[in-house]
């Protein structure tokens, strides 16, 4: 695949922590190198850990759709539809 790659996924909250599970066969393997330190392979998925503070900055909560992308070898995450500021 090209170096630039993106996927959308739904944010989960497990044991009070935000996670994004990306199936390896659906493109998660594209993010392994660029997400080192914030992710790990668990079974057939790459699990990306989203710190609480970052979820707040992104204005996302459990169940919200986020977009992860790899551009020039770097990992990015952004909300698909950010919640309004309060």
C-alpha positions as CSV (number, residue, x, y, z in Angstrom):
1,X,0.0,0.0,0.0
2,X,1.0,3.6,-0.3
3,X,2.6,5.4,2.6
4,X,-0.6,7.5,3.1
5,X,-3.4,5.4,4.5
6,X,-6.5,6.0,6.6
7,X,-9.4,4.1,8.3
8,X,-12.4,5.0,10.4
9,X,-13.3,3.2,13.6
10,X,-15.5,3.4,16.7
11,X,-14.0,4.4,20.0
12,X,-14.5,1.9,22.9
13,X,-14.1,2.4,26.6
14,X,-12.8,-0.7,28.4
15,X,-12.0,-0.6,32.2
16,X,-12.2,3.2,32.0
17,X,-9.7,3.5,29.2
18,X,-10.4,4.6,25.6
19,X,-9.4,2.0,22.9
20,X,-9.6,1.7,19.2
21,X,-9.5,-1.8,17.8
22,X,-8.3,-2.0,14.2
23,X,-8.5,-5.5,12.6
24,X,-5.1,-6.3,11.1
25,X,-6.6,-7.7,8.0
26,X,-8.6,-4.5,7.4
27,X,-5.5,-2.3,7.4
28,X,-4.4,-2.4,11.1
29,X,-1.1,-3.8,10.0
30,X,-0.4,-0.5,8.2
31,X,-0.3,1.3,11.6
32,X,1.9,-1.1,13.6
33,X,5.2,0.8,13.1
34,X,3.9,4.3,13.2
35,X,1.9,3.7,16.4
36,X,4.6,2.1,18.6
37,X,4.3,3.1,22.2
38,X,0.5,3.7,22.1
39,X,-0.6,0.4,20.6
40,X,-0.2,-3.3,20.7
41,X,-1.3,-6.3,18.7
42,X,-3.9,-8.3,20.5
43,X,-5.0,-11.4,18.6
44,X,-6.3,-10.2,15.2
45,X,-6.4,-6.5,16.0
46,X,-4.1,-3.6,16.6
47,X,-5.3,-1.9,19.8
48,X,-4.6,1.8,20.0
49,X,-4.8,3.3,23.5
50,X,-6.3,6.9,23.6
51,X,-5.4,8.8,26.8
52,X,-8.3,10.4,28.5
53,X,-6.8,13.9,28.0
54,X,-6.5,13.3,24.3
55,X,-10.1,12.1,24.0
56,X,-11.0,15.4,25.7
57,X,-8.9,17.5,23.3
58,X,-10.5,15.6,20.4
59,X,-13.9,16.0,21.9
60,X,-14.8,12.3,21.5
61,X,-16.5,9.8,23.8
62,X,-17.2,6.1,23.7
63,X,-18.9,5.1,20.5
64,X,-17.8,8.1,18.5
65,X,-16.2,7.6,15.1
66,X,-12.6,8.5,14.7
67,X,-10.3,8.5,11.7
68,X,-6.7,7.2,12.0
69,X,-4.3,7.9,9.3
70,X,-0.7,7.4,8.4
71,X,0.9,10.2,6.5
72,X,4.6,10.3,5.7
73,X,5.1,7.5,8.2
74,X,3.4,9.3,11.1
75,X,0.3,8.3,13.0
76,X,-2.7,10.7,13.3
77,X,-6.1,10.5,14.9
78,X,-9.0,12.9,14.5
79,X,-12.7,12.9,15.2
80,X,-15.0,12.3,12.3
81,X,-17.7,14.4,13.9
82,X,-16.3,16.2,17.0
83,X,-18.7,17.0,19.8
84,X,-19.5,20.7,20.3
85,X,-17.4,22.6,22.8
86,X,-19.1,23.2,26.2
